[in-house]
Amino acid sequence: MLALLLLLQSGVPDPPTYDGWKKQLAVALPRIEADPRVDGMLDEPVWRRAARLVGFSQYRPVDGLPAEVLVWYAPDAIWFGVRAYEPHGNVVRATLADRDHIDADDNIQILLDTYNDHRRALLFAVNPLGVQEDGVRSEGQDAGAAGGGASATGRYDGIVDLSPDFVYQSHGHRTDWGYEVEVRIPFKSLRYQSADPQSWGLQVVRVVQHSGYEDTWTPVFRASASFLIQSGRLTGLTGLKRGVVVDLTPEFTSKVDGAPASAGYDYRGTPELGGNVRWGLTQNLGLTATAHPDFSQVEADVGQVTVNERFALFYPEKRPFFLDGLEQFDTPNRLIYTRQIVQPVAGAKLTGKLGGTAVAYLGAVDDHTQSAAGSNPVYNLLRLRRDLGASSTAGLVYTDRIDGGDYSRVLGADARVVWKKIWFSQAQVVGSWTRDGSGARAGQLWAVTFGDRTGRSYGNHYELQGATSEFATRSGFINRVDFVQARVYNRFTWYGAPGSVLEQVSAFVNLFPLWRYDDFFRMRGIFEGGPELDGSATLRGGWNLTAQLTSHAQRFVAEAYSAYRVDRTADTIPFVVPHGLYNLWATNAGMSTPQRAFTLTANLSYGATAIFAEAAAGRQFVVQATAAWKPSPAVHLEARWAHVLSRAVFFRYVGQYFAQDQVALEDPRTGQPILVNGSGAAAVVTNDFRNDLLFSYKPLPGTLIFFGYGTSLIEPEAFRFQNLSRASDGFFLKISYLLRM
């Protein structure tokens, strides 16, 4: 009664409450003329008038913890206040991590579907200290342009691309009952509809590290082909003031590279000026341009094992100019891959949405060093995608690369249809036209997903894909042609009782036969592939176990070894490729600990493998382990050591030792040496110790100071650290500043 009396005297009405568990999902958002300080304390009067989102339910894997989210909007921004309650004591995980590196912390993820089309949502995540992570969550695509990808049966809730960086404010702190976070997202940082009033899709996800669970505001069920369609809605948004959006980012860089020289050690370098401009033409269309872009803030690519590889390896895009709006270029089978533009001199990009049609165009001029003719290659990349119904889509893609008189052109169409809520089917047809030093040719690529079922206890995926030998693209990533492959997945999932040690077990029965293109239509035997059994288990507290058993066939193509000859000392003879079909068995097991102060991931595999350099079968034993220790919020020890002085200042040291010892190639039948193009395929020994130091100051995306030093040291014997010699080194300085108008 006393509380009620005080409330009546204050003149402030009860805030509207929306319970996700009770399906109260249409949130009438209050519009309030206020601009409080973003300090992580929800004690200003405006928060007592905000809409309250409560009733979170468990989403993954099968503990819903109490939480409430307060939300309101001002003319120029939308505000979120989070109170996350933790009844299990001081178990909240929070570190002063670098941006986009809070996945090992407790965090709150805000998903804003500003077009309310259930296809994509902007992701704004914060940990209990307010450290930010942001990106785009997409459904129904293969993350072709940006990277990533997900199994149709392993994950059904879309692709999360953390590459884009948005300008927004956040702050948070721990409390005796959990943690509290405050977030302000300016409308200037968003793209949204031009309607007034309008509705946005909204989902809030809470990640709890000590249990490994995820809770969502609206109930989300696995028996659905779409995650975003199960979101709630913010209604009645009106009078949004975005203002003129012009972002200018001038950049200054200076690099000094060193290398051994006859007179000692030589350092050379030159300064360079460049920059970017982003113009928000309307609420839903944005134009971006660049000149002499610098990509120094890009992290090094994660190392991949290149021994015994036949095809090019995929590396995701990380360069800032290409990342803004990159999700709109996504296509099945990665027909657009912006890393083909290696060293752009200039570029421009238009992305946005006109009604129900998403539009994305990118034009760029690459450096002349990337041309076979000595000219500047010109790229044109166009992607159109039309919304159909609640979650279905149809799309077109066109790309070309013009290099003097040579060209590479691709035109394709695709469609994705969601039916009966838990099924989707997809089809794609693509043609390519190429002219280069080998002449002119045309090819085709096609793919059909007959059905993909996403159920709680059972799921499946049936797909057939093919590409002719003449198919080619210089703007996408198609690393294999002349094949037809079937992909068959069947998933079975069992769930433990609440509180049990075994929370979830999944078994996958998969089949991946692959034929050469003509062999498939002539009903001949497979070229490679076969059955595969996978299993995974989630234990209470966030432990995970995995196991795999495979039986893959393998043949070798004789023409791929036409340059091989066997050295018999007295003479040489042509290398004969075994034409038999190898049956290669292999097994794999792995485990990962919960995301706590100390985490460990280990994987062990053993079995037969194809040795492609010798056209033979061999044995493979692989051990991989990753350990991370985070003893305090400011110190992280992983494959690197990082000490964070503040959220804006970051110091990083990365050390990587790469040791490779590859024996000389031999004829698998006789053991005699192999000559490739007349020369012996000698043994290769590499012992490289790479060291990189970086100091960075990044108060917000676009404004930064980088100073770094890197050096490569080599030695004749691995891991001796006694006769190291400097092979190369260099210093680096970069300054850029975001001018937002």
Protein Blocks (a to p, Z undefined) as FASTA:
>chain_A
ZZmmmmmmnopacdddddfklopabccddddddddddehpafbfklmmpccdehiacfbf
nlpadddddddddfkbccdddddddfebjabccddddehilmlpccddddddfkonomac
cdddddfkopacdddddehiahlmnggcddfklpmnbpadfkbccdddddddddfklpad
dddddfklpccdfbdcdddddddddddfknopacdfbdcdfkbcbfklmpccdehiahia
ebjaddddddddddddddddfklpaddddddddddddddfblmbccdddehiafklpccd
ddddfehiabdcddddfbfklmnoplmmgcehilacfklpmbafbdcdddddehjaccdd
ddddddfklpfnlpacddddddddddehjlbccddddddddehjbccddddddddddeeh
laccdddddddddddfkopcddddddddfbacddfkbccddddddddfkbccfkbccfbg
hiadddddddddddddehiablbdcddddddddddfklmmnopacfbdcdddddddddeh
iiacddddddddddddfklmmmgccdehjaccdddddfbdcddddddddddddddfbdcd
ddddddddddfknopadddddddddddddfbfkbccdfbccddfbfkbccdddddddddd
ddddddfklopacdeehiacdddddddddddddddddfbghiacddddddddddfbghkl
mmgccfbdcddddddddddZZ
